Amino acid sequence: MRILISNDDGINAPGLQVAEEIATELAGPDGEVWVVAPAFEQSGVAHCISYAHPTMVARLGPRRYAAEGSPADCVLAAVYDVMKDTPPDLVISGVNAGNNSGENAVYSGTVGGAMEAALQGLPAVALSQYFSAELRDTPDPFAAARQHGADIIRQLLARADWNSDADFRLFYNVNFPPTPSAGVKGIRVTPQGRRTGPGFGVEPFMAPNGRRYLWVRGTPQDRPSTPGSDVEANLDGYISVTPMRADLTCHASLPALQEAFKG
């Protein structure tokens, strides 16, 4: 198996090393693991592509490249340049340092990389590790992802619906709970949820030069969420697996809206 890895935390991120371990186990001794990851952190860029300026790609070593662009740019660079003669069989995006459950998935460059792979017709999985203050102080905050990542993807490849003939191919968003690996209770297949209360906001501050700037302000990640959702599963100690696709249409609303605009 030939596997491509990217992420949004950057080429030197510790979670990328975890993804490489997972991919190496999946690829086997006769497989190949390729890395095309952002040269710098790209958290929060979602499915952004660098349409208005070029992307520089640097070879760092055998099958290892850094691109000055977003995760989606990295996937495009791999498919149409770096790996154009040897396309990947699977794309892994992550392992992200922080969860991409709930509304976070909308902003996530990790999810954006997997989405671009799916749009290119490739099987893709986004992997993210939910953090907590307690987990950050452990010797290996990525232990749950490191231990369970390969098995989750193996099960997805064997059993999941990849919807390969659809206009918008499915991909999978996997989030590991904020607990050491021994505390993982199991796996739950869940819909994307939304945490209660307001989402991201901004906070102004004055720089030393007297200019006023805005920082984007996050929200507490332990807020309650939609019952049965990915957030609830993660906070309860479960790995969440959520099928996703790039189709943003609300299909349930189409019939009534079509009826309203008749004539």
HELIX and SHEET records of a PDB file:
HELIX    1   1 PRO A   14  ALA A   27  1                                  14    
HELIX    2   2 PRO A   71  ALA A   77  1                                   7    
HELIX    3   3 ALA A   78  VAL A   82  3                                   5    
HELIX    4   4 ASN A  104  TYR A  107  1                                   4    
HELIX    5   5 GLY A  109  LEU A  119  1                                  11    
HELIX    6   6 ALA A  133  ARG A  136  1                                   4    
HELIX    7   7 ALA A  143  ARG A  159  1                                  17    
HELIX    8   8 SER A  181  GLY A  183  5                                   3    
HELIX    9   9 ASP A  230  LEU A  235  1                                   6    
HELIX   10  10 HIS A  251  SER A  253  5                                   3    
HELIX   11  11 LEU A  254  ALA A  260  1                                   7    
SHEET    1   A 9 VAL A  57  GLY A  61  0                                        
SHEET    2   A 9 ARG A  64  ALA A  67 -1                                        
SHEET    3   A 9 GLU A  32  PRO A  38  1                                        
SHEET    4   A 9 ARG A   2  SER A   6  1                                        
SHEET    5   A 9 LEU A  90  ALA A  97  1                                        
SHEET    6   A 9 ALA A 124  GLN A 129  1                                        
SHEET    7   A 9 PHE A 171  PHE A 176  1                                        
SHEET    8   A 9 TYR A 238  MET A 244 -1                                        
SHEET    9   A 9 GLY A 186  VAL A 189  1                                        
SHEET    1   B 2 GLY A 201  MET A 206  0                                        
SHEET    2   B 2 ARG A 212  ARG A 217 -1                                        
END                                                                             
